[in-house]
Amino acid sequence: MPTTRARAASRLASMLAATLLVLASGPSLGQGARAAPAVPSTAAAAPAGPIVLRQVRYTGASVIDEAELQALSQPLLNRPLRWTDLEELRQRVTRLYIARGYVSSGARLGDSRLAEGLLQVQVIEGRIDQWRMQGLGRLSPAYVRARLAREGEPLNVNRLQDRMHLLLADPLFERLNLRLSPGAEPGQAVLEVDATRAPAWDLTLWAHNHQAPATGSRAAGATAALRNFTGWGDALMLTLGHSHGSDQGELGATVPLAAGRTLAHLRLAQGDSSVTEEPLQALGIASRVRTREAGLSHPVIDDARQRLVLGVLYTAREHRSTLDGEPFSFVAGEPTGTTRTRTWRFTQELTLRREAVVAALRSTFAGGRNNLAEPALLGGQAPRHYRYWQGQAQVALGSGRGGAPWQLRALAQIGRDHLVPLEQLSLGGRGTVRGYRENQLVRDAGWAIGLEHHHALW
């Protein structure tokens, strides 16, 4: 629920701010001795007399560039220094990490050869050492850990908060609270997760008029979803629909792999339809389309502002058509009335989120084969092997009461090969061009672009 999630996000921000004060307190930041510092200040005693540094060597730093750290120490080289100057350098490195969100990270003065002009600064980059989770039910803790942290990466509270927002969008959760506290050793942190799970299933009844008029534009049906059946955040979805001239059924499953970030997709679908529009109804044209899909997807970039997902998908489709109850082919080169395609798709999905703009871009490179005769015996027949590219874009602008008031949509398909109808681009209707009949144009290649304004009536 949006209100609950907003409250949870606010609570996390307050807790993280309080945690930053606890972890950053101590003599190294001039806060007195109220709590032990996240990282001890030094491993050696202060020498007597002036110090002249020729070189400062940093060890253990991976998230801040060496050049940026050297810029902090550059003003201290080749001039007389006191021990307090070295301590100030250590504090500046620690503050730099904290300012970047690495609140459990810090620097200490390591074993140095000060007489030779060498100072060694050891950076300890803090990490989550212990997880405490409650309220997950049957959901595996590894699923939550994979969404909130990456293996071996230093703890960053800004990144943690972004990932919490993304996790709140997961339909598995209704509420989520995080609490961060110092661990037993320098640089360690304990993350407590208190979750309230959403219902494991839901049922949605729907009705629309988005189908092709030839098979009955008005349709109704139901969609049922079951989540976390295996305990690993999986989802199982069943959809059944009916119109005057068609029946559809679809079963889909999504299963997280590799600790929840890589997803496996499976889908089975079947649709039976018959032409009910005059004057073609008298011909008894009917068809059945079966679809089997399997694929993998993985987020390469995934944060609150941008998301890039790469995927691969294999699709096997079969289309059978009949005329007055007898097999009949409407596709040149296929005499039995059954057209089959086997297609591989490589997808790239990019989502960009800004304060008043959200953009979703999708690119698909597709290639496959069909069961048509080869070589082509008739002119205009589709080749047995084909390739094409399809691009989709949707941009939401503004933030009105009912959502983004302006929406820009674009769709394009480009290819040199003639395609069978199963792979062609359909234009017209709510999903592509409003004001035109559903699937009014079916072509090998084409494009469409539209700009819509949405206004909330109440």
N, C-alpha and C positions, 0 to 999 in steps of 0.2 A: 504494500500500500504506500502511495507517495508520501503521506504525512508521517507514517511510522518510519519510513526510510530516511526522511529528512531529519527527524529527531535523532535517529541513530547516527547519522553522519555528523550532526552537531555535537553529540556526546563524544564521539571519537576524536573530533578536533580538539575539544577541551581536554580530554585525557592525554592526547599526544602532547599538547602544550605543557600540561603539568609534568608529564614524564620528562620532557626536555629540560625543565628547570631542575628536576631531581638529578638527572644524569649529568647535567652540566655544572651542578653545584660543587663546591669544594675550593680549596686554596688556589687551584690553577685558574679559576675564573673570578677570583676576588669576591667570592660569596661567603667567606668565612669558613668554618669547619662544620657546617650543619650536617653534611653527609659525605660519605667517601666519594672521591672523584671516580668517574667512569674508567679512567686510565691513570695509573700512578705517574707522578710527575717526572721522576728521575730514577735511574738505576745506579747512579754514582754520586759521590759526595762532591760538594762545591770546592774547586781548587782555590788556593790563595794566590793573590796577585792578579795583574791584568791578563787578559786572554786576547790573542790575535788569531782570527780564523782565516784559513786559506781555502777551505772547502767544507761544505755541508752535504752530508750524504743521507738521503731518505730511504728507508726500507719499509716494506709492508704496504705501500700505497698502491692501490689499483684503480680507484674511482676518480682520483684527481691527478691531472697530468704532472709529470716531473717538472716541466718548465714552469708551471704555475707555483709549485712549491719552492722552486729555486728562486723565483721572483720575491718571495717573502724573505729569504735569507740573504739576498744580494746586498742590501744596504749594510749588513753586518760584517762583510768581508774586508780584510786588510785594514783594520783599525782596532785600537785597544777597546776591549769590552769588559764588562763586569758579568758576574754570574747571573745577575738579575736580567741582563740583556738576553742571555740564552733562555732563561725561563720565559721571558716575554715572547720569544720566537716560538717556543713550544705552545704557549697559550694561543698565539695567532693561528697556528696550524690547527689546533683543536677547535677554535672558533670558526675557522673556515669550513671544517667538516660539519659542525653543528648548523651553520647557516645554510648548508646544502641539504639539510634534513637527516644527516647521519648522526643522530643524537647520542648513540652509544659508542661512537668512534672518538679517537683522540690520539695525541702524540705524547711520547715520553723521550727523555734524553737517554740514549743508550750508552754502551761502553765506547768511549771516544778517546782519541789520542790528541788531547788538547795541546799538549806541548809541541806537537808536530803541526798544529793548526787544523786538525780534522775533528769535526763535530758530527756525530751520528744521531739522527733523529728517527726513532722507531715509531711508525704509525700502526696503531691497533684498530682495525676496522671491525666494528661491532656486528654481531649477527644474532639471530634468534636462536637461543640455545635450548629453550624448553617451550613446549606448547601445552596449554591446558584448555580443553574443549568440553563444553557441555551443551545439551540440547540438540545434538546432531541426530539422535534417534538411530536408525539403521544406516545412515550415511557414513561412509568411511572417512576418518580424519584425514587420510592422505589426499582426498579430493579437495578439502578446504586448504590444506597446506600448499598444494600445487597452485591454487588460485591466488593465494596471498603472498607467496614467497617463491623465489627460484633457488635452485640448488647452488649453494656456495656464494650467493651474492650478499654484500653487506646490507645491513638494515637501514632503510631510508623511510622515515615516517611519511614523507610526501607521497612516495610511491605506494606505501602501504595503504594510505587513505584512498588513493585512486583505485586500487584493486578492491578495496572494500565496497566502493560505489559500484564497480562492475559486478561484484559478487551479489550485491543486493538486487541487481537486475535478473539474477538467476531465478527461475520459477520455483526452485527447490526451497527458497527462503522467504519468510515473511518479515522477519526482523533479525538484525545482526548487531551485536555490540562487541567492540574490541577494547582490551585494556592492556597497556604495555608497562612493564616495570623492570627495574634492573635485575640482572642475574647475580649468581654467586661470585663469578670471576670477572675481571676487567674486560669490558667489551661485550659481555654476554647480556642477553635480554630475555625476558619471559613474556610471551604473548598469550593472554587469556581470551578465548572466543566463547561468547554466550549467544547461541542461536535459537531462533524460534522457527521451526520448519513449517512450510506451507503445506496444505493438504496434498496427499500423494496422488490424488486423481481429481479430474474435473470433467464435466460434461457440458458441451455447448450445442445448442440448437440454432440453426441458421436458415436463412432464406434469402434469395437474391434473384436478379434477372440478368445475370452476366453471361449466360450461355448463348450459343448460336441459335437464332430463331428457327432454323431448319429442323432442329431436334428438340425444340421447346425451351424458350429463353428463361422461363421461371423455374427455379429449382429450390428444393428444400432438403435438409438433411441434418445430421448430427456428427459431432466430433468428440471422441472420448480420448483422454490422455491418462496414462499411468506412469508415474515417475519414480525413479530410484527402486526399481524392482529387485535389482541385484545388490544394491547398497553402494554402487559406484557412480551414482548420478546419471544413470541411463534414463531414457525416455521412450515410451512406446505409445504410438498414436494410431487410432483407427477412425477413418472418415467414411461415412455412407451418405450418398446423395441420390435424389430422384427428381426427374422432370417428366413432362408429358411424353417425351420420346427417348429418354435415356436413363440409365442406372449406372452409378459409379461406386467403386469401392477402393479404398487405399489403406494399406498398412505400412507404417514407417517406424523405424527404430534408430535411435542415436545412442551410441555407447562410447563413453570416454576411454581412451587408451593413454598410455604413458603418463600416468598420474593425473589424468583429467584434462590435459591441454590438447592432445590430439584426439579427434573425434572420428569414429567409424559410422558411416551412414548406410542404412539398408532401406529399400522401399520396394513394395509390391503393389501394383495397381491394375485395375481392370475396369474398362468402361464399355458398356453396350449401348448402342444408339440406333435409332431408325428415323428416317426423314418423315416428319409429320406435316410439313408445309406443302400446301397445294401450289402447283399441280403435280409435284413430284411424289406426293404421298402414294399415288396409285401405282407407282413402279415398284414399291416394296423394297426400297434401298435400305439396307441395314449393315452395321459394321460392329466389330469388336476389336478393341485395342488393349493389349497386355503389355505391361512395363515391368522390368526388373532392373533395379539399380543398386550399385554398391560403390562406396567411395570413402576417401579419407580427407580430412582437412586439418590444418594446423595453423594457429596464430603465430606469425613471425613477430609482429608488433602488436601489443595489446595493453593499452592504457586508457585513461579517461578521455584523452583528446584524439587519439587515433588508433585504428585497428587495421592490420593487414593480415589477411588469411589466404593461404595457398591451399589448393585442393586438387584432387584427381578423382574422376568419376567415370565409372563404366556403366553404360546403359544398353540394355537389350530390349528391343520393342518389336511387337508383332501386330500387324493390322490385317484383319480378315474382313472382306466385304462380300455381300451377297445381293443379288438382284432377283426379287420375287422368290426368295428362298434358295436359289441356286448360286454357287460360287461364281463371282464375276469380278474381273480386275478392271480398275479404273486407272491403272498405272501402266504406261508403256514398258514392254520388256518383261512383264510378269503375268503369265497367262492363268495362273491358278487362283487368283483372288487373294493371295496371302503375301504381304510384303513384310520382310524382316530387315531390321537394321541393327548393327553392333557399333556403338560409338564410344570413343574415349574422349573425355573432356578434361582440359587443364584450366582451372579457374583461379582468378586473382580478385579478391574482394578488398576494397579499401574504404574505410569509414572515417570521416573527419568530423569532429565535434568542436564547435566554437560557441560562444555565448548566444549568438543570434543566428547561426548558420550550422546546419548539419548536412553533410554531403555523403552519399553512398555511391561508389563506383564499382562496377563489376565487369571483368573482361574474361572471355571464354574462347579458348582455342579448341576446336573440335575436329576430329577426323575419324573415319570409320569406313564400313563397307555395308552393302546390301545384298539381296539375293536376286538381283535382276540379271537377265541374260547378258552374256559377254562373248563376243563383241556386240555392240548395239546393232540391231537389225532395222530399227526404225529411227527416223530423224527426230531429234528432240528427246530421245531417251536419256535418262540419267545414267552416268557412269557407275560402275560397281563400287569404286572407291572414291571418296569425296573428302574435302576439307573446307572449313570456313571459320570465320571469326565473328563473334557476337559481342557487342558492348552495350552496357546499360548504365544509366546515370539518373540519380534523383537528388535534388537539392531542395531543402526546406529552408525558407527565409523568414525571419521575423519570429515573434512569439506572441501570438494572439491568445485569447481566452480558450478557444477550442483547438489550440495547436498552432503550428506555423501557418500564417495566412497566405503565404505564397509558396507554391511548389512547382519546381521545374523538373520535367521528366524528358529523357531522351533514350532512344533505342535504335540500334543499327546492326545490320548483319551484312557481312562482305564475304564474297567467295567467287571463284571462277567456275565452280562445278555446278551443273544442274542437279537438283536434289529431289528425292522422293518427298511426298507430302509430309511424312513423319518428321522430317528435318527442316522443312521450310519455315519461313518467318510469317507469322499471322499478325495482321494489323487490323485495327478497328475494335471499338468497344471501350469499356471502362479502363482496362489495363494498359491500353496504348493510345488510342485516339478517341476521345469522347465525341458523341454525336454521330458516330458511324456504327453500323451493325457489328456485332461480334464476329471476328474472323472474316471481315468483308474482303480483304485482300490477302492472298496467300502467295508468297513469292520466294524465289531463291535468295534474293538480296533486297534490301530496302532500308529505310530509316523513317523515324517519326520523332517529332519534338513537340512539346506542349508546355504551356504555362497556365497554372490554375491559381485562382484566388479562393480561399476558404473563409467563410464568415459564419461565426456561431450565432444561431438564432436565439438561444437561451442557454 
